């Protein structure tokens, strides 16, 4: 393109800068303007992407038709289809009348879809149909409508990454990307930074009748080295701040450092927010599952300890019942409940475990009473033995089966005979007689 023609375009649209990247973007825009090819403008936030579609429309055969610039990220997901494609009366709550939508109103004109990467997946499918056939259907309607619209889109999203992650349709990306135009970030435009600073400083001085600010040499070097993550928009904001807040009209290095953030280092394309449709993050689900598993592991450990304690109590009860005799409700020994009996220790099975053990014990009551040991040992009747003498058989049985239990009972109760007797289920006097008989202690 002729340099004079390019300068006229810059003057017409108030474009400042002579960098190669900027000139190349304008050159491509002017070349593609006479066609109806779709254009995708790619660049970071704040680089001035909105100028390119205006240049394309004004230099195309559609320049006398309507031009709409639509920010796709600012329209709620629930209403964006209605905004773009229109709706029928009564199609949803609040639809008190018909709506043409942008594609209906802008027929034969140009629509600029800014932040196109923010479109919901279902809206992307509708947009693809318009691009391929020029057809669309209103929300709540059945009639196929036609439109002849030139679409220019822009995004600050890394589209290839969005496609690979399933957040943007691959077919729509290639359909929009017929002619790509890359807008360079401010940090790659070299001397354009100082030209833009002078423009913004002059505008502030004229608008608010302030003395115009300027930069010292060391401040200029800092401006050229800074990464400008906010690009032209950030430069304009900082220039306006210095114009109003700085007491000195010549901005030195120290003064400039007060206005330039020191923690802004990102120069990558902005990612799509996590709440965008089409993206699903499993981080929160994983954290919840890890927490549940961790808590469940603790519950299982507690249940194991409780079951071990219950098994110990059952073993002790078996020994006690060996001294006192069996009944139908008493537990059985390891020949009936194996030590490796599988136990489900999940929290929901706790009551089932207890019930299943109870049912098992009851179902084996006949077996318990058929055992030789059970037939030899008679249930002891709790009574006063002051005037009674124990039979020889009873003495032998108690000597064989009861001595160890009495020793353990006394040991657990620190020698307290009353507590030991209560634990064994016999009277104090009976325990006293047995202690004396077994030689377990002195009166």
GIFEN-V910407 format. One line per field, one symbol per residue. phi: phi as a letter, one per 30 degrees, with the letter a starting at -180 (. if undefined). burial: # if it has 16 or more other C-alpha atoms within 10 Angstrom, else .. A space follows every 50 residues. Layout:
# GIFEN-V910407
phi = ???
burial = ???
This chain:
# GIFEN-V910407
phi = .dddddddddddchcckbddddddddddddddedccddbccclddjdjdd ddddddddccdcdccdbbcccddcceedcdddddciacdidaejddadbd idddddeicbcccdhdddddedddddddddddbicabddicbddccbbbd cccbaccdddddddcicbddddeddddebdbccddddcchddddddeddd dddddddchcddcbcddddddddddddhdchddddddddddddccddddc dcddddddccdcccbdbdddddeddddjcbccdddddddddddddddddd dddddddddddddddddddddddcjcbdcddcdddccddcddbdcdedce dddddddddddddcdddddddeddddccddcdadcecccddddddddddd ccedddddddddchidddddddddibddddddddddddidacd
burial = ........##......#...###.######.##..############### .#########.##...#######...#..#########..#.......## #####################..#.###.##...#####.......#### #########..##...###..##.###.################.###.# ##.##......####...##..##..######.###.###.##..#.... ###.##...#........#..#...####..................... ..##..#......##.##########...###............#..... ..........##.##..#.....#..#...................##.. ###.##..##......#####..#.#######.##........
